[in-house]
């Protein structure tokens, strides 16, 4: 956030902080959420590169289109196991998984 905007908001009585502060997340919780978001973004990019629809990916991994949408959007009900298995089903290597985990979320979100 721009400094001037922050100052204007604070002057009007708004409290400005991070999502982690607002939700009172521990560093571990925050890291877990970021990890799931990165993997979901990686899944979406990989699916799009292979020109697959969510329905086609769902059939490939024996799931549903709505579940694929949840995976790609970072829904909390999606397990890391399902995200990783789906990436592997699309041909991701261990190196690809490591790169997805290490990437900044803004790169692919």
Order of alpha helices (4+ residues) and beta strands (2+ residues): alpha-alpha-alpha-alpha-alpha-alpha-alpha-alpha
